[in-house]
Amino acid sequence: MNHRVIWVILIALLLPCTVFGQRALSVDSSFREQAIRYAHARYVRSTADQARLYNGAEYVGHLPTIKGYPYLDSLWRTGSVTYDGITYQNIRLLYDLVDDVVVVPHIDSVYRMQLQNIKVSRFSIADHQFVRIVRDTAHNIGLRTGFYDQLYDGRSKVLARRVKTIRTELVQNAVKEEYLSENSFFIGKNGLFYPVKTKRSVLNLFADQKKTLRKYLRENRIKFAKNREAAIVKLTQQYDAATRSL
């Protein structure tokens, strides 16, 4: 039960102590009954909504012996998730980059629940906004079904696909495993998405403004190789600005 519902019930219960007279008590009694019915209805709706969120499979996770962590962040973070058409705010989340699943703590136990990917349309965590994209060969060129970090959402788009894999090697007759991170970037232009990796690939995609964008990089001393993610976003934003009137 949330704080608002609790306050409604408390107000309904305490009002008779401050109201005098038979008529006032009668009015207050009616108000209290309405408030309790309202609070109960809110609680039932809230419980039903939460039941929809916490009805996934138990999340097993990965071996604790693997070096590093499989998540976007090593700690639980408070965020939001739109699940089965309902947006839940202030939810503790983990995002497993190995299995590409969103994890929440179960409301009634110490277990962790794995949300059903097909029901998650978007979620936010640690200043990242993730959207689920379903592969469509006609429009999402280069994109496979999964969660993508929405880095820029203008006329053009920039998405990042964040993945972790487990590297296994044998060292002195002992198996050692660690998580490796990999980020892939995609630019959406005219409704189609294209994978980009190098400065050349970005400039070729924005060929009609290549000279302007080269000058922008030079004048702002942006080193593409030093921070590829930031450079891709800035070039895309600058391209949108340069072509705004076209």
Order of alpha helices (4+ residues) and beta strands (2+ residues): alpha-alpha-beta-beta-beta-beta-beta-beta-beta-beta-beta-beta-beta-alpha-alpha-alpha
